[in-house]
């Protein structure tokens, strides 16, 4: 997310001195990627980003022992 924010800031800064066409074609894709990543975090089992809940597994094992 930080890389996307930096990329957006660079695009906005670049477009203030150059042609705005680049900003109008690239910036929507960068913003869409940010929204995709935020939505993907909300669905941890079915998303692209998968994180193993190691702390919950350890807790479950300690409760059974």
N, C-alpha and C positions, 0 to 999 in steps of 0.2 A: 504494500500500500504506500510505503514511503517512496519507493521508486516511481510509482505512478504519479504521486504528488510532485515529485521533482521534475518528471517528464512534462507534466501539464504546465508547471511554472516556466520551464524552459521554452515550451511552445508558445505560451502567451508572451513571454519576453522577446522571443525571436520575431513573432508576428508584429510586435509594435514597431520594429525597425525594417521589416521586410514585407514581402507579399503576404496578404492575409489568407490566400488560397490554401497554403499548407496547413494553417491552423484549422480551417473549416473542413479539411479532409481527415486529419489525423486525430484531432482532439476528441471528436465523438467516439472514436474507437477506444481511446484511452479511458474515457469516462465510462464507456460500456464495460470495459474490462474491470474497472474498479467496482461497478455495481455487480458484475458477475461474481467477483471474489467475495464481496460482502454477502451476497445471497448464498454462495457456496458454503460459507462458514456456518450459516444457519441450519444447514442440513448435513450433519457430520457423517451419517451412514451412507447416504446416496450421492454425495458430492465428489468433486474431482480431488479436493484436498481431504485426505484421510489421516486422522491422528489416532493412534492407539491410546486408549485411556489407561495408561499404566498405573496411575495412582488408584483408580477405582478397582482395577484387577487385584492390586496388592491388598487393598482394604477388604475385598471380598474373600481373598484367601486367608487373611488374618482372622476374619470372623468365623470361618469354617473350622479353624484349628483350635 
